[in-house]
Amino acid sequence: MKVITLIAAALISLQVFSQSSLQGKVTNQNNEPVSGATVYIEELGSGTVTDFNGDYVLSNIGDGTYSVIVRILGYQTKTEKFTFKGAASEVYNVVLKEDLSSLDEVVISASRHSEYLSEIPASVTVVGQAKLQEFSKSTSNISEILEFTVPGLAVSTGTFSNWGQTLRGRSLLVMVDGIPQSSPLRNGQLGIKSISPDDISRVEVIKGATSIFGNGGNGGFINYITKKPNATQKLEGSTNVWGTSNLAETKDALGFGVYQSFKGNLDKFSYYISGSYEETGNRYDANGVPILPTYGFDNTKIYSTLGKFEYQLSENQKITLGGNLYKSAQNTPFIPVPASVEVFNEEGDYSITAGYGVKGTIEGEKATGSTLGNGQLVYNLNNIFSETTDFQADLYYQNTENIFFYSDKFENGGQSVINAEKYGLRPNFITTLSDYKTTDITLTYGVDLLRDKTNQGLLDGRLWVPNIKMISWAPYAQSTLKFNNKWVVKAGLRYDDINIDIVDYSTLPYSGKGDGNFTPSVNVEGGKLNFNNLAFNFGVRFIEHQEFIPYVSYSQGFSIADLGSVLRSATASNINDIQLEPAVTKNYEFGFLSKFNNLKFEAVGYYSTSSLGTGIVFVDELNTFQPSKQPQRIYGGEVSIDYFSPNSKWQLGTSYSYVEGTKHEVGDENNLTYLGGDVISAPKLTAYVNWKPVPKLSTSVRVTNLGDRERFDPFLNANTDKYEYRHTQFPVSGYTLVNLSLAYQLQSNLSVSLAVNNLLNEYYLPARSQWASPLTTFTGAGEGANAKLSLQYNF
């Protein structure tokens, strides 16, 4: 018996000893290591993933001929046949080619881990670095870039403020590397323009209510993902200089800007540093009249910096320290002349004379604009728990100061300023369970911790919005199941628990219409508030055929209406008597993506409901803003088509976005009225043609058309005996803008470009200037024809 046992043990030992191994390194075409790539043997159903250095080892391979497959999102999959015999140790070094196809993108924000856009059961728009560079030739205003590239996003307001630039008729959350730039405690709605396009590697826009990132994203969220220190040399860089001018009127209209970046790789340490400075001149409408300076872009200095420093602690650990600062300061020589609006009759015929700027100064007025600063420390630990799990924790800090224009709506006038400070901690785990054959399961789970402190006062010391402190925690779990490369099922939960502390305060006398009719001051006793919500999301996508990839999804969103605006307009004497309720949004969505070689077609329809309004409304009778209490229903659709010619000389595309919404009183669901323009955008059509006649020359023509939205009737004001439209419930008349850009490659690392915006010099009123016209102070014309000349050098 002992002899038999010894022989069996020897045979087993011989078999184990004779098994082969495969090892190597996975890099990209820039000789950079590719971490997280899957290396597996299809026939054996076994595999591993590469570490931070791109290295891998696959052991215990029996004799035979097998297919070794290497794949990772964003790169082309590579397959190679190997024959293993005896105890050989094979070396297989792999260079992966980047997947340059624009018909599919890698998305991180939708589930906090990498996945293909075509496998996400939701509507997502990705604006990649190539597209950002193309649009940056025309403008440094990121909100104008997103206006064109993101179906479902309302058109730009033509000002520094993004009030009214909603996403599918809902409020949106803006983030930089996942750090929220706006606050539900007092949303100044300046967050979209919070970073230079030159510092962004990609923009990911997740549409519809979402439980991924929680409070504030009822319509979805925009995540600016900044550039990484991915250099291959010790020193690389990029220099960009440009000049701008209005063409309708050139007096003092010249502006300029410069951008410089450096990056490098020093073994385990890598870095990216950039800075930019821009000055704008006067801005004029198509008739050569100075544009209304309120929230304006004229005579503005813009500073932007970004830094990222990455150190690899070990094969599976790294730490990244990063931060950015964006500051704009408008010091205009013009003072605003408000618009005038007249409604002629009961039928609603009207005229709008846009506000404009005249030479002059307001005594004591300080420069207006924003200062936004972000700091972030990120720790990554990969391939733990039997190489099934990656861990990431980030600690962040965010500080905001928004200084607004001088306003006579305050008693004795004044300028308001929002101050906000945030601290956050987010530990996040990603566990992948795969048999490499039929099923892939990915679990993402963690908790978001946030401390937010916000107030809004006047520069003279008066406090308008009291000191508010918020501490919140939100555990979450998201799962993705992929079956047989045919089905993707996603589901997740998020629980938000928000605790708010508000000090005692007194409201300021305020006149929303600026007519001298000030609301009385009210002494309000502060206190503590608590809000909590459990949000759920579920979606299914069928991915077997690239020609038709349909999906359906359901998701919930949760947000507190602009709390500061509610508190500053309080009429109750105790915080507990102010009706403060969170808005819960439910979003139903269906759509499909089709890919035919060089053609991509995408269509989506959605229906959204909310228990309350997701913002604030102006009440004419009270001459102030109040939280919206009326339930809402919003519905719409989006279609986009993109075509790329086989020889890469032509790119054509178009998109169409339609959204509509209604509201009703609680308990009276049959009496519907339309939502105002601050929520619902008029239909938007975009089209572009890119042509590259020779390798060194590229041209682009882009058209943006805003349709009409005439949903409202005027009312007879008993005090003036005149017909008027209510605030935001004003008709919008459409317009069409044409932009042209040309770029020429002087050398392999040197290029020059020229862009002309509003090529036809059309006189128009941006949508917000129309629906906000009853207040007269926000109604200015859009800029006439203007040009940007740029020179870019890479080294």
Secondary structure, 3 states (H helix, E strand, C coil): CHHHHHHHHHHHHHHHHCCEEEEEEEEECCCCECCCCEEEECCCCEEEECCCCCEEEEEEECCEEEEEEEECCCECCEEEEEEECCCCEEECCEEECECCCCCCCEECCCCCCCEEHHHCCCCEEEEEHHHHHHHHCCCCCHHHHHHHHCCCECCCCCCCCCCCCCECCECCEEEECCEECCCCCCCCCCCCCCCCHHHEEEEEEEECCCCCCCCCCCCEEEEEEECCCCCCCCCEEEEEEEEEEECCCCCCCCEEEEEEEEEEEECCEEEEEEEEEEECCCCECCCCCEECCCCCCCCEEEEEEEEEEEEEEECCEEEEEEEEEEEEEECCCEEEECCEEEECCCCCCEEEECEEEEECCCCCCCCEEEEEEEEEEEEEEEEECCCCEEEEEEEEEEEEEEEEEEECCECCCEEEEEEEEEEEEEEEEEEEEECCCCEEEEEEEEEEEEEEEEEEEECCCCEEEEEEEEEEEEEEEEEEEEECCCEEEEEEEEEEEEEEEECCEECCCECCCCCCCCCCCCEEECEEEEEEEEEEEEEEEECCCCCCEEEEEEEEEEEECCHHHHHHCCCCCEHHHCCCCEEEEEEEEEEEEEEECCEEEEEEEEEEEECCCCCEEEECCCCEEEECCCCEEEEEEEEEEEEECCCCCEEEEEEEEEEEEEECCCCCCCCCEECCCCCCCCCEEEEEEEEEEECCEEEEEEEEEECCECCCCCEEECCCCEEECCCCCCCECCEEEEEEEEEEEEECCEEEEEEEECCCCCCCCCHHHHHCHHHCCCCECCCCCEEEEEEEEEC
